[in-house]
Amino acid sequence: MITIPLINKSFYTASQKPNIQTELAKIKSNYGSLIANIAKLTKVPEDLIVSVIFIESQGNPKAKLVKAIGLMQVQAQAANDIIWYENSKKRLGDAEKAILRKYLGSRLDCVLSMRYMSDKRICNKNTGLSVTDADLYNPEFNILVGAIYLGILLDAHTENGKIRLDKVIVRYNKGFFTKMPKGDTVASFYASQPKSSQDYIKKLAGLNSTLDILTV
């Protein structure tokens, strides 16, 4: 059980809440069935997936910021590594593999046969990657990879039986290899972060946050 708000600070104002509610509802309307199915497969809460979609892209499947692409703003290199990592931990189920294969075809075999994260010895000879930017513009593929990544982070940041969503969202934004402290509190972790990371925490789990709105 996660208590929301996680921190008594806000990024969004109370006056913005109706507009945010409308945008969250649009995301559910456009992608609700995909999100529900992927949430079931990955065991990642639907509201968390919807929240990350809103924060990262405002529900725009064509969104691109530098190398981050699509609804959940995933990079091709990260997608390659996320799929490989999940499979290496024997957590990538047959239903998830079927969705990935629908878009990657035989390229999925290349990802699964990697020896380590960012292994570029056998995939695309030009990029070293099996996943392409074009794959990530597909909502189902993008949401699945983003949700798998969230699942990895939820497991990594469950401390003493409690999920640390503050660390999950910061690491989602900053990258898999970002080091996270242990034995701290939400308040001390928040205080230790730069403004950009503090803003992510507030957007997801602060006052008037997406989860604050969705869990009313």
Secondary structure, DSSP 8 states (H G I E B T S, - for coil): ---SSSSS-BSS-GGGHHHHHHHHHHHHHHHHHHHHHHHHHHT--HHHHHHHHHHHHTT-TT-EETTEETTTTB-HHHHHHHHHHHHHTT---HHHHHHHHHHHTTHHHHHHT-SSTT--SSS-TTTS-SS-HHHHTSHHHHHHHHHHHHHHHHHHTEETTEE-HHHHHHHHHH-TT----SS--HHHHHHHS-HHHHHHHHHHHSBT-HHHHHT-
